[in-house]
Amino acid sequence: MIGKLQDHNQTDIFKPFLIEFIDMNHELVLLAKKIGWNTLEKELSEYYSDRGRYK
């Protein structure tokens, strides 16, 4: 079993963080901050399986 990867605090120039190049004043970013993601996830959780994809 593969465990979780350790968090590395050092940035990688080939893998920049999204926040480093996204416009935080863009209308979609502002909209995303207004959405209650936890509530939305709870409301939609009944449509998802804990086992993965059904065959």
Secondary structure as UniProt FT lines:
FT   TURN            13..14
FT   HELIX           18..20
FT   TURN            24..25
FT   HELIX           27..34
FT   HELIX           37..44
FT   HELIX           45..47
//
